[in-house]
Amino acid sequence: MKFHALHGVLPVESVIGNNYEVNISIETDTHKAEEEDDLGGTINYAEVYDLVKAEMECPSKLIEHVAYRIRKTLVGHYPEIERLEVEVRKMRPPVNGEVTYASISLTYERSI
């Protein structure tokens, strides 16, 4: 997923923003969707996108905080998630050199 958002520690970042990429990996039981070809038996990735988009629209200083909020929102909305990985990439972060992106990955694993 690609977004333009206003995250960052520097004051200018909350004004001009930056480009971000968010990668989500979800593990869940898809048995029902596989057998019945029914969206109700799996996690709707269009809804996932909308939930992530809403979190990306809420400014944070740190991408760690953004990733945490996305993880918390998805797990709260989909309690059937067994494992989740959320990666947030800040493209071309403002540093004294050429950097393609800075990223953070957070995971969640449901306790059994």
Residue pairs with C-beta under 8 A, 6 or more apart in sequence:
1 21
1 22
1 23
1 24
1 49
1 52
1 53
2 19
2 20
2 21
2 22
3 19
3 20
3 21
3 22
3 53
3 56
4 17
4 18
4 19
4 20
5 17
5 18
5 20
5 56
5 57
5 59
5 66
6 13
6 14
6 15
6 17
6 59
7 13
7 17
7 18
7 20
7 59
7 60
7 61
7 62
7 63
7 66
7 90
8 14
8 17
8 18
8 61
8 90
8 94
9 61
9 62
10 94
12 94
13 94
14 59
18 90
18 91
18 92
18 93
18 94
19 91
19 92
20 56
20 63
20 66
20 88
20 89
20 90
20 91
21 87
21 88
21 89
21 91
21 101
22 52
22 56
22 70
22 86
22 87
22 88
22 89
23 85
23 86
23 87
23 89
24 48
24 52
24 70
24 74
24 84
24 85
24 86
24 87
25 83
25 84
25 85
26 43
26 48
26 74
26 78
26 81
26 83
26 84
27 81
27 82
27 83
27 84
28 42
28 43
28 78
28 80
28 81
28 82
29 80
29 82
30 41
30 42
31 41
32 38
32 40
32 41
32 42
33 39
33 40
33 41
33 42
34 41
35 41
43 78
43 80
43 81
47 77
48 74
51 70
51 73
51 74
51 77
52 70
52 73
52 74
54 73
55 66
55 69
55 70
55 73
56 66
56 70
58 69
60 66
60 69
63 88
63 89
63 90
63 102
63 103
63 104
64 104
64 106
66 88
67 86
67 87
67 88
67 104
67 105
67 106
68 106
70 86
70 88
71 84
71 86
71 106
71 108
74 81
74 84
74 86
75 81
75 84
75 108
81 108
81 110
82 109
82 110
83 107
83 108
83 109
83 110
84 107
84 108
84 109
85 105
85 106
85 107
85 108
86 105
86 106
86 107
87 103
87 104
87 105
88 103
88 104
89 101
89 102
89 103
90 101
90 102
90 103
91 100
91 101
92 99
92 100
92 101
93 99
93 101
93 102
